[in-house]
Amino acid sequence: MIPFEATVLKRGPLSPLIVKLGLYGQLSDHDVDTIGDLRYTAIDYRRNQRITTLSVIPPCVYVMVSGLACLSVLASDGRRQITRFLLPGDFCNVFDAEPIGSIEGIDILAPTRMAAIPAGVFHQLGASPTMHDVLMALVTNASAAARKTIGSLGLGNARGRIAFSLYEFAQTMVVRGLIGAPTDPLPLRQEHIADATGLTNVHVNRMIAQLRRDRILSGSGKVLEIADMTGLRSIAGIKC
């Protein structure tokens, strides 16, 4: 059997999807080959676009190939609550991620490319016993992660909410190989953190400055880097 990492490296644009699915179960060589060979239409989005309908005929499953986006809801006064960040390898319109109304949508936070995979092609992939188990594990994990985030928002103070958001984001990027280490610069802006934690930009700016003084965060200006993951985890109140 070819080592999983070596197999992923040669799979091009859909490698992030293979890496993510591989975290939830053992993919067979056939599954990896099938994903890598999936036909799709590449669609590019520019920063600050808001998408409420993903439509390609025939119906498609959208997977992020590159960039940064989020799922969000808008209040009647225009305020935004980010409910989930979307990274390369994430599904954008399946499971619990499909926008279902005008207040819910996908915001493009950085130039982003999505792969629109024909739904029929993807459903055939899901018919594989190993892929079925992996996809079920992915759904279960997404539900647990959502509950964890709700708990952080409900129980945490401003400092704890920000720490939780940064810790989870950095951990996810590292595990998926999107950055080399948690100390690498993160592609988040302070306004993204504010919208994810329900805080104002001013409050987030003040808390980040404090975390930098405490040497939990580093970087300057808009660049966010984590200097102390253990300390950040402690502030976030995350249990092992």
C-alpha positions in Angstrom: 0.0 0.0 0.0 1.3 3.5 -0.9 1.9 5.7 2.2 -1.1 7.9 2.7 1.0 11.2 2.8 2.7 10.3 -0.5 -0.6 9.5 -2.1 -2.1 12.8 -1.0 0.8 14.9 -2.3 0.2 13.7 -5.9 -3.5 14.4 -5.9 -3.4 18.0 -6.8 -6.3 20.4 -6.1 -8.5 17.9 -4.2 -5.7 17.0 -1.8 -7.2 19.1 1.1 -10.4 17.0 0.8 -8.4 13.7 1.0 -6.5 15.0 4.0 -9.6 16.0 5.8 -11.5 12.8 5.2 -8.4 10.8 6.2 -8.7 12.3 9.7 -12.0 10.5 10.2 -11.1 7.0 9.1 -8.8 4.8 6.9 -9.4 5.6 3.3 -8.7 2.8 0.8 -6.3 3.3 -2.1 -9.4 3.1 -4.3 -11.1 5.9 -2.4 -8.1 8.1 -2.6 -7.7 7.5 -6.3 -11.4 8.1 -6.9 -11.4 11.4 -5.0 -8.3 12.6 -6.8 -9.8 11.8 -10.2 -13.2 13.4 -9.5 -14.3 15.7 -12.3 -15.4 19.2 -11.1 -15.8 22.8 -12.2 -13.5 25.3 -10.5 -15.2 28.5 -9.4 -13.3 31.5 -8.1 -14.7 34.0 -5.6 -13.3 37.3 -4.6 -12.9 38.6 -1.0 -16.1 40.1 0.6 -18.5 38.3 -1.7 -21.6 36.8 0.1 -23.1 33.7 -1.3 -26.7 32.7 -0.4 -27.2 30.2 -3.3 -24.7 27.8 -4.7 -26.1 26.9 -8.1 -24.5 24.9 -10.9 -26.6 22.8 -13.2 -26.6 19.8 -12.6 -26.7 20.1 -8.8 -23.2 20.0 -7.3 -21.4 19.4 -4.0 -19.0 22.3 -3.3 -15.6 21.7 -1.7 -13.2 24.5 -0.9 -9.9 24.1 -2.7 -8.1 27.2 -1.5 -8.8 30.4 0.4 -10.8 31.2 3.5 -14.6 31.6 4.0 -17.2 31.2 6.7 -20.8 30.3 7.3 -22.7 33.2 8.9 -26.1 34.5 9.8 -27.1 38.2 9.5 -29.2 40.0 12.0 -31.9 42.5 10.9 -29.6 45.4 11.7 -26.8 43.9 9.5 -24.6 42.5 12.3 -22.9 39.2 11.3 -22.4 36.1 13.4 -19.8 33.7 12.0 -21.0 30.2 12.9 -18.2 28.2 11.3 -15.0 29.0 9.4 -14.5 27.1 6.1 -11.0 26.0 5.1 -9.6 24.1 2.1 -11.1 20.6 2.2 -14.4 21.6 3.8 -17.7 21.0 2.2 -19.7 24.2 1.6 -23.2 22.9 1.0 -23.7 19.4 2.4 -24.6 18.1 5.8 -25.2 21.1 8.2 -23.5 23.6 6.0 -26.1 24.4 3.4 -27.6 27.9 3.5 -31.3 27.6 4.1 -32.6 31.2 4.1 -31.8 34.8 3.2 -30.2 35.4 6.6 -27.8 32.6 6.3 -24.9 32.3 3.8 -21.3 31.9 3.0 -19.0 34.9 3.3 -15.7 34.9 1.3 -13.0 36.2 3.6 -10.0 35.8 1.2 -9.8 35.0 -2.5 -11.3 31.5 -2.6 -11.6 28.7 -5.1 -14.3 26.0 -4.9 -14.6 22.7 -6.7 -18.2 22.1 -7.9 -18.5 18.3 -8.0 -21.6 16.9 -9.7 -23.9 15.5 -7.0 -24.4 12.2 -8.8 -20.6 11.7 -9.0 -20.2 12.5 -5.3 -23.0 10.2 -4.2 -21.4 7.3 -6.0 -18.3 8.0 -4.0 -20.3 7.9 -0.8 -21.6 4.4 -1.7 -18.2 3.0 -0.8 -18.4 1.2 2.6 -15.2 2.9 3.9 -16.3 6.3 2.6 -19.7 5.9 4.1 -18.2 5.4 7.5 -15.8 8.3 7.1 -18.6 10.7 6.1 -20.7 9.6 9.0 -17.8 10.2 11.4 -17.3 13.6 9.8 -21.0 14.5 10.5 -20.7 13.4 14.1 -17.6 15.4 14.6 -19.1 18.5 13.1 -22.0 18.3 15.4 -19.8 17.8 18.5 -17.6 20.8 17.4 -20.7 23.0 17.0 -21.8 22.2 20.6 -18.3 22.9 21.9 -18.3 26.3 20.2 -21.7 27.1 21.6 -20.4 26.2 25.1 -17.4 28.5 24.6 -19.7 31.4 23.6 -22.1 30.8 26.4 -19.7 30.3 29.2 -16.5 32.2 28.3 -15.6 35.8 29.0 -14.2 37.9 26.1 -10.6 36.7 26.7 -11.7 33.1 26.8 -13.9 33.3 23.7 -11.0 34.8 21.7 -8.6 32.3 23.0 -11.0 29.4 22.1 -11.6 30.7 18.6 -7.8 31.2 17.9 -6.8 27.8 19.4 -9.4 25.8 17.5 -8.6 27.6 14.2 -4.9 27.1 14.6 -5.2 23.4 15.6 -7.5 22.7 12.6 -5.0 24.3 10.2 -2.1 22.4 11.6 -3.8 19.0 11.7 -4.8 19.5 8.0 -1.4 20.6 7.0 -2.5 24.0 6.0 0.2 25.6 8.1 3.4 24.0 9.4 3.0 25.0 13.1 0.6 26.8 15.4 3.1 29.6 15.6 2.8 30.4 11.8 0.8 33.5 10.9 -2.9 32.9 10.8 -5.1 34.3 7.9 -7.6 35.8 10.3 -8.4 39.5 10.7 -9.6 41.0 14.0 -13.1 41.6 12.5 -13.4 37.9 11.7 -12.6 37.1 15.4 -15.1 39.7 16.5 -17.9 38.2 14.3 -17.1 34.7 15.5 -17.1 35.6 19.2 -20.0 38.1 19.3 -17.7 40.9 20.4 -17.0 44.4 19.0 -13.9 45.1 17.0 -12.8 47.5 19.7 -13.1 44.9 22.4 -11.2 42.3 20.3 -8.4 44.8 19.6 -8.1 45.4 23.3 -8.0 41.7 24.2 -5.5 40.9 21.5 -3.2 43.7 22.7 -3.5 42.2 26.2 -2.7 38.7 25.0 0.3 40.1 23.2 1.5 41.8 26.3 1.1 38.5 28.1 3.2 36.8 25.4 0.4 34.4 24.5 0.1 36.0 21.0 2.9 37.6 18.9 3.0 39.4 15.6 2.2 43.0 15.0 -0.5 45.0 13.3 -3.0 42.8 11.5 -0.7 39.7 11.6 -1.8 37.2 14.3 0.7 34.6 15.5 0.3 32.3 18.5 3.4 32.3 20.8 2.1 30.0 23.5 -0.4 27.3 22.5 -0.5 25.8 26.0 -1.3 29.2 27.6 -3.9 29.9 24.9 -5.5 26.6 25.6 -5.6 27.3 29.3 -7.3 30.7 28.8 -9.8 29.1 26.4 -10.7 26.6 29.2 -10.5 23.6 26.8 -10.4 20.2 28.6 -8.3 17.3 27.3 
